[in-house]
Amino acid sequence: MAQDYYQTLGVPKSASAEEIKRAYRKLAHQYHPDKGGGNEEKFKAASEAYQVLSDSQKRQQYDQYGFASTGARGQGGSGGFSAEGGPASGWDFNDFAQGFGFEGEDPMDIFSNIFGNGQRKQSRRQRGVDLEMQIDLSFNEGVFGIEKEITLEKSDTCEHCKGSGAEPGSKIHTCPKCHGQGQIRSMRRTILGQMSTVVTCDQCDGTGKVPDKACSECNGKGHTRRRKTLKVKIPAGVENGQRMRVSGEGEVGYKGSNFGDLYLNLHVAGHKKFKRQAETIYSEIPVSVFQATLGSEVEVETVDGKVSLKIPSGTQSEKVFRLKAKGAHVLGSTQRGDHLVTVHVITPTKLTKKEKEIFKQLAEERGESVEVDESLWDKIIG
């Protein structure tokens, strides 16, 4: 039974292109054969699934026709195309392919051979695997940015041979098998006529060059698995959950190919006094009823340190004051947001007898009735 590509990547059929890409990156990193504990079969299965589902046209064919449209064997042996272009009941294209010497090849490529230029090319992966890791940041590091030193284990260019695959000092010659072409062309006679197939040379891995002596550290691969330490600059204004790409710091591909990228998932910690939304920071402070009534000047803590805040007389509870440009940095800009301070007026809960009398006198001055049961006052003032 052929694999279900969606099930292989662990995504639903409604998955977006980005969800499919993330799922593949995760599995490719987990099962990469060059990695300790890797699994070549699962890596190949994930790569096959991604090759189909990442291509909108191939995915549409796969969703419409099932496994036959990608060259895989479907359930029940049915997997061909009818004259009208749909699935042909009870007929398997793979049986047809095997009968004419195409066993193991992609039927869609065979159709291309027949109706195209009669050639089929196979190439090595031209780019290394992308990597992901989490970076933990404090609240202030997210606000102001920071340079972090991170260490990761990955397949990287062999330091001994500098990625050439040759032992230092060893001469490099033109590959005798492909004569420097990096590809091998073979001709086959079929019922449809002569057809040529072009594949990557397995002796030089498509480079066209071979050394007299393979590198003693990487056995000629040009890459080894090692720990690498990087300094990464986290820009000011990043938020929790954001993703940052470090170009070219993923795993190395085949000899001469490009590196993958490193993706950093940023986890910004909270703060016991502040809350943040984008570039705006929020906090709350208590003020006494006397400060709110008569006006005062209080100290407020910000990410820049303590600043002075003027409380005007008659300030009501829940009043919000703005500290301009004391918030977080706007990502990708030199500008900063504001810090909003909410004032909470605290009513005194315990009064002496003298304080009680003063408050009663103030209330009478304002024409307010404050007749309270004396026993209740005694309970309040203890």
Protein Blocks (a to p, Z undefined) as FASTA:
>chain_A
ZZdfklmnopafkbcfklmmmmmmmmmmmmomkbghiafklmmmmmmmmmmmmpmklmmm
mmmnommlnopacehhiabdcfkopacehiafklmmmmnopghiafklmmmmmmmnopac
ddddfbdcdddddddddfklmmnopadddddddddddfklnonopaehiacdddfklnon
opacdddddfkbpcddddddfklnonopacfbdcfklnonopacddddddddddehiaeh
iacddehiaccddehiacddddddddddddfkbccehjbccddddddfklmmnopadddd
dfkbpcdddddehiaehiacddehiaccdehiabdcdddddddddddfbdcfklmmmmmm
mmmmnopacbdcfklmmmmnZZ
